[in-house]
Amino acid sequence: MNRKPTMNDVARVAGVGRGTVSNYINGRKIKEENRQKVDKAIKELGYIPNL
């Protein structure tokens, strides 16, 4: 059974902390390098935030 990707999954794939993923999702400022990593991981996993 497949499950939906979580913020923890995005953080693991991107190689950043969960807080960095949260900051990205909430539009807070993060390093450009991390922004690119998180963006790529979100696209790879098909992550959709549960807002």
Gaussian input, Z-matrix of N, CA and C with variables (Angstrom, degrees):
# hf/3-21g

backbone

0 1
 N
 C     1     B1
 C     2     B2     1     A1
 N     3     B3     2     A2     1     D1
 C     4     B4     3     A3     2     D2
 C     5     B5     4     A4     3     D3
 N     6     B6     5     A5     4     D4
 C     7     B7     6     A6     5     D5
 C     8     B8     7     A7     6     D6
 N     9     B9     8     A8     7     D7
 C    10    B10     9     A9     8     D8
 C    11    B11    10    A10     9     D9
 N    12    B12    11    A11    10    D10
 C    13    B13    12    A12    11    D11
 C    14    B14    13    A13    12    D12
 N    15    B15    14    A14    13    D13
 C    16    B16    15    A15    14    D14
 C    17    B17    16    A16    15    D15
 N    18    B18    17    A17    16    D16
 C    19    B19    18    A18    17    D17
 C    20    B20    19    A19    18    D18
 N    21    B21    20    A20    19    D19
 C    22    B22    21    A21    20    D20
 C    23    B23    22    A22    21    D21
 N    24    B24    23    A23    22    D22
 C    25    B25    24    A24    23    D23
 C    26    B26    25    A25    24    D24
 N    27    B27    26    A26    25    D25
 C    28    B28    27    A27    26    D26
 C    29    B29    28    A28    27    D27
 N    30    B30    29    A29    28    D28
 C    31    B31    30    A30    29    D29
 C    32    B32    31    A31    30    D30
 N    33    B33    32    A32    31    D31
 C    34    B34    33    A33    32    D32
 C    35    B35    34    A34    33    D33
 N    36    B36    35    A35    34    D34
 C    37    B37    36    A36    35    D35
 C    38    B38    37    A37    36    D36
 N    39    B39    38    A38    37    D37
 C    40    B40    39    A39    38    D38
 C    41    B41    40    A40    39    D39
 N    42    B42    41    A41    40    D40
 C    43    B43    42    A42    41    D41
 C    44    B44    43    A43    42    D42
 N    45    B45    44    A44    43    D43
 C    46    B46    45    A45    44    D44
 C    47    B47    46    A46    45    D45
 N    48    B48    47    A47    46    D46
 C    49    B49    48    A48    47    D47
 C    50    B50    49    A49    48    D48
 N    51    B51    50    A50    49    D49
 C    52    B52    51    A51    50    D50
 C    53    B53    52    A52    51    D51
 N    54    B54    53    A53    52    D52
 C    55    B55    54    A54    53    D53
 C    56    B56    55    A55    54    D54
 N    57    B57    56    A56    55    D55
 C    58    B58    57    A57    56    D56
 C    59    B59    58    A58    57    D57
 N    60    B60    59    A59    58    D58
 C    61    B61    60    A60    59    D59
 C    62    B62    61    A61    60    D60
 N    63    B63    62    A62    61    D61
 C    64    B64    63    A63    62    D62
 C    65    B65    64    A64    63    D63
 N    66    B66    65    A65    64    D64
 C    67    B67    66    A66    65    D65
 C    68    B68    67    A67    66    D66
 N    69    B69    68    A68    67    D67
 C    70    B70    69    A69    68    D68
 C    71    B71    70    A70    69    D69
 N    72    B72    71    A71    70    D70
 C    73    B73    72    A72    71    D71
 C    74    B74    73    A73    72    D72
 N    75    B75    74    A74    73    D73
 C    76    B76    75    A75    74    D74
 C    77    B77    76    A76    75    D75
 N    78    B78    77    A77    76    D76
 C    79    B79    78    A78    77    D77
 C    80    B80    79    A79    78    D78
 N    81    B81    80    A80    79    D79
 C    82    B82    81    A81    80    D80
 C    83    B83    82    A82    81    D81
 N    84    B84    83    A83    82    D82
 C    85    B85    84    A84    83    D83
 C    86    B86    85    A85    84    D84
 N    87    B87    86    A86    85    D85
 C    88    B88    87    A87    86    D86
 C    89    B89    88    A88    87    D87
 N    90    B90    89    A89    88    D88
 C    91    B91    90    A90    89    D89
 C    92    B92    91    A91    90    D90
 N    93    B93    92    A92    91    D91
 C    94    B94    93    A93    92    D92
 C    95    B95    94    A94    93    D93
 N    96    B96    95    A95    94    D94
 C    97    B97    96    A96    95    D95
 C    98    B98    97    A97    96    D96
 N    99    B99    98    A98    97    D97
 C   100   B100    99    A99    98    D98
 C   101   B101   100   A100    99    D99
 N   102   B102   101   A101   100   D100
 C   103   B103   102   A102   101   D101
 C   104   B104   103   A103   102   D102
 N   105   B105   104   A104   103   D103
 C   106   B106   105   A105   104   D104
 C   107   B107   106   A106   105   D105
 N   108   B108   107   A107   106   D106
 C   109   B109   108   A108   107   D107
 C   110   B110   109   A109   108   D108
 N   111   B111   110   A110   109   D109
 C   112   B112   111   A111   110   D110
 C   113   B113   112   A112   111   D111
 N   114   B114   113   A113   112   D112
 C   115   B115   114   A114   113   D113
 C   116   B116   115   A115   114   D114
 N   117   B117   116   A116   115   D115
 C   118   B118   117   A117   116   D116
 C   119   B119   118   A118   117   D117
 N   120   B120   119   A119   118   D118
 C   121   B121   120   A120   119   D119
 C   122   B122   121   A121   120   D120
 N   123   B123   122   A122   121   D121
 C   124   B124   123   A123   122   D122
 C   125   B125   124   A124   123   D123
 N   126   B126   125   A125   124   D124
 C   127   B127   126   A126   125   D125
 C   128   B128   127   A127   126   D126
 N   129   B129   128   A128   127   D127
 C   130   B130   129   A129   128   D128
 C   131   B131   130   A130   129   D129
 N   132   B132   131   A131   130   D130
 C   133   B133   132   A132   131   D131
 C   134   B134   133   A133   132   D132
 N   135   B135   134   A134   133   D133
 C   136   B136   135   A135   134   D134
 C   137   B137   136   A136   135   D135
 N   138   B138   137   A137   136   D136
 C   139   B139   138   A138   137   D137
 C   140   B140   139   A139   138   D138
 N   141   B141   140   A140   139   D139
 C   142   B142   141   A141   140   D140
 C   143   B143   142   A142   141   D141
 N   144   B144   143   A143   142   D142
 C   145   B145   144   A144   143   D143
 C   146   B146   145   A145   144   D144
 N   147   B147   146   A146   145   D145
 C   148   B148   147   A147   146   D146
 C   149   B149   148   A148   147   D147
 N   150   B150   149   A149   148   D148
 C   151   B151   150   A150   149   D149
 C   152   B152   151   A151   150   D150

   B1=1.4534
   B2=1.5263
   B3=1.3111
   B4=1.4597
   B5=1.5148
   B6=1.3217
   B7=1.4560
   B8=1.5160
   B9=1.3171
   B10=1.4543
   B11=1.5213
   B12=1.3287
   B13=1.4602
   B14=1.5287
   B15=1.3229
   B16=1.4611
   B17=1.5251
   B18=1.3247
   B19=1.4563
   B20=1.5342
   B21=1.3246
   B22=1.4631
   B23=1.5258
   B24=1.3164
   B25=1.4662
   B26=1.5253
   B27=1.3338
   B28=1.4683
   B29=1.5232
   B30=1.3278
   B31=1.4642
   B32=1.5275
   B33=1.3295
   B34=1.4687
   B35=1.5215
   B36=1.3267
   B37=1.4684
   B38=1.5284
   B39=1.3250
   B40=1.4691
   B41=1.5219
   B42=1.3227
   B43=1.4609
   B44=1.5216
   B45=1.3362
   B46=1.4650
   B47=1.5245
   B48=1.3171
   B49=1.4517
   B50=1.5167
   B51=1.3306
   B52=1.4639
   B53=1.5268
   B54=1.3262
   B55=1.4614
   B56=1.5182
   B57=1.3264
   B58=1.4657
   B59=1.5213
   B60=1.3251
   B61=1.4659
   B62=1.5266
   B63=1.3177
   B64=1.4595
   B65=1.5222
   B66=1.3197
   B67=1.4678
   B68=1.5235
   B69=1.3066
   B70=1.4694
   B71=1.5306
   B72=1.3143
   B73=1.4624
   B74=1.5297
   B75=1.3317
   B76=1.4657
   B77=1.5231
   B78=1.3348
   B79=1.4591
   B80=1.5128
   B81=1.3191
   B82=1.4600
   B83=1.5196
   B84=1.3120
   B85=1.4587
   B86=1.5329
   B87=1.3318
   B88=1.4621
   B89=1.5241
   B90=1.3181
   B91=1.4645
   B92=1.5279
   B93=1.3229
   B94=1.4688
   B95=1.5284
   B96=1.3225
   B97=1.4719
   B98=1.5337
   B99=1.3264
   B100=1.4651
   B101=1.5187
   B102=1.3189
   B103=1.4676
   B104=1.5292
   B105=1.3258
   B106=1.4644
   B107=1.5262
   B108=1.3339
   B109=1.4650
   B110=1.5264
   B111=1.3369
   B112=1.4622
   B113=1.5222
   B114=1.3162
   B115=1.4651
   B116=1.5279
   B117=1.3194
   B118=1.4658
   B119=1.5348
   B120=1.3317
   B121=1.4662
   B122=1.5285
   B123=1.3261
   B124=1.4643
   B125=1.5226
   B126=1.3173
   B127=1.4657
   B128=1.5268
   B129=1.3291
   B130=1.4717
   B131=1.5243
   B132=1.3341
   B133=1.4587
   B134=1.5233
   B135=1.3158
   B136=1.4602
   B137=1.5169
   B138=1.3310
   B139=1.4617
   B140=1.5204
   B141=1.3287
   B142=1.4641
   B143=1.5249
   B144=1.3463
   B145=1.4714
   B146=1.5251
   B147=1.3078
   B148=1.4560
   B149=1.5194
   B150=1.3250
   B151=1.4609
   B152=1.4807
   A1=109.00
   A2=116.44
   A3=120.85
   A4=109.66
   A5=115.44
   A6=119.97
   A7=109.27
   A8=115.88
   A9=120.21
   A10=108.76
   A11=117.51
   A12=119.70
   A13=110.67
   A14=115.27
   A15=121.72
   A16=110.29
   A17=115.02
   A18=120.20
   A19=109.91
   A20=116.80
   A21=120.31
   A22=111.08
   A23=117.14
   A24=121.26
   A25=110.50
   A26=116.03
   A27=120.39
   A28=109.70
   A29=116.95
   A30=121.14
   A31=110.96
   A32=116.18
   A33=120.41
   A34=110.94
   A35=117.31
   A36=121.67
   A37=110.90
   A38=116.58
   A39=120.70
   A40=112.24
   A41=116.94
   A42=120.04
   A43=112.73
   A44=115.52
   A45=121.10
   A46=108.32
   A47=116.10
   A48=120.72
   A49=112.36
   A50=115.12
   A51=120.79
   A52=110.67
   A53=116.68
   A54=120.86
   A55=112.23
   A56=116.46
   A57=120.55
   A58=110.15
   A59=116.64
   A60=120.37
   A61=109.50
   A62=117.08
   A63=121.26
   A64=110.93
   A65=116.40
   A66=120.30
   A67=111.02
   A68=117.06
   A69=121.77
   A70=110.24
   A71=115.64
   A72=120.80
   A73=111.27
   A74=116.05
   A75=120.73
   A76=113.33
   A77=116.68
   A78=120.83
   A79=115.06
   A80=116.80
   A81=119.98
   A82=109.64
   A83=114.91
   A84=120.64
   A85=110.68
   A86=115.56
   A87=122.07
   A88=107.50
   A89=115.75
   A90=119.81
   A91=109.88
   A92=115.51
   A93=120.81
   A94=111.03
   A95=116.59
   A96=121.09
   A97=110.28
   A98=116.42
   A99=120.44
   A100=111.39
   A101=116.84
   A102=121.02
   A103=109.77
   A104=116.28
   A105=120.51
   A106=111.19
   A107=116.79
   A108=120.78
   A109=111.17
   A110=115.82
   A111=120.30
   A112=110.31
   A113=116.76
   A114=121.06
   A115=110.63
   A116=116.29
   A117=121.01
   A118=110.84
   A119=116.69
   A120=120.69
   A121=111.14
   A122=116.92
   A123=121.04
   A124=110.06
   A125=116.38
   A126=120.39
   A127=111.33
   A128=116.97
   A129=121.09
   A130=111.30
   A131=115.62
   A132=120.55
   A133=113.29
   A134=116.76
   A135=119.81
   A136=111.77
   A137=115.79
   A138=121.50
   A139=111.12
   A140=115.80
   A141=122.27
   A142=106.89
   A143=117.31
   A144=119.79
   A145=111.44
   A146=115.12
   A147=121.47
   A148=107.62
   A149=115.38
   A150=119.95
   A151=107.15
   D1=125.02
   D2=178.73
   D3=-83.26
   D4=144.87
   D5=177.16
   D6=-117.81
   D7=160.75
   D8=178.74
   D9=-72.21
   D10=143.00
   D11=177.61
   D12=-66.55
   D13=147.66
   D14=-179.66
   D15=-109.87
   D16=172.35
   D17=176.41
   D18=-61.13
   D19=-34.68
   D20=177.22
   D21=-63.78
   D22=-38.93
   D23=177.40
   D24=-62.80
   D25=-43.89
   D26=179.00
   D27=-61.11
   D28=-45.47
   D29=-179.69
   D30=-60.83
   D31=-43.26
   D32=-179.16
   D33=-63.15
   D34=-47.77
   D35=-178.71
   D36=-65.69
   D37=-38.31
   D38=-178.24
   D39=-78.42
   D40=-18.87
   D41=-178.30
   D42=75.29
   D43=31.89
   D44=178.86
   D45=-129.38
   D46=174.37
   D47=178.72
   D48=-80.19
   D49=161.00
   D50=178.83
   D51=-61.94
   D52=-35.19
   D53=178.34
   D54=-62.58
   D55=-36.18
   D56=178.08
   D57=-65.49
   D58=-40.77
   D59=177.58
   D60=-64.27
   D61=-42.84
   D62=178.13
   D63=-60.46
   D64=-44.96
   D65=178.59
   D66=-61.35
   D67=-40.60
   D68=178.02
   D69=-60.70
   D70=-49.26
   D71=-177.50
   D72=-62.86
   D73=-36.59
   D74=-177.59
   D75=-88.73
   D76=7.39
   D77=174.48
   D78=75.57
   D79=18.27
   D80=178.13
   D81=-82.86
   D82=162.49
   D83=-176.52
   D84=-75.15
   D85=127.64
   D86=172.01
   D87=-135.73
   D88=164.90
   D89=179.72
   D90=-58.25
   D91=142.67
   D92=-179.49
   D93=-58.01
   D94=-39.64
   D95=178.80
   D96=-58.79
   D97=-44.96
   D98=179.58
   D99=-69.78
   D100=-36.25
   D101=178.31
   D102=-58.97
   D103=-43.37
   D104=179.91
   D105=-65.77
   D106=-41.06
   D107=179.40
   D108=-63.38
   D109=-45.47
   D110=-178.83
   D111=-66.17
   D112=-43.46
   D113=179.34
   D114=-58.79
   D115=-44.20
   D116=179.59
   D117=-63.80
   D118=-44.26
   D119=-179.35
   D120=-64.09
   D121=-40.46
   D122=178.82
   D123=-60.91
   D124=-43.73
   D125=-179.95
   D126=-67.59
   D127=-42.22
   D128=179.83
   D129=-60.81
   D130=-43.56
   D131=-174.98
   D132=-85.62
   D133=-17.63
   D134=-174.92
   D135=71.32
   D136=33.12
   D137=-177.21
   D138=-68.97
   D139=133.49
   D140=174.92
   D141=-124.75
   D142=116.52
   D143=-179.65
   D144=-61.68
   D145=143.25
   D146=177.10
   D147=-93.66
   D148=84.76
   D149=-178.08
   D150=-89.15

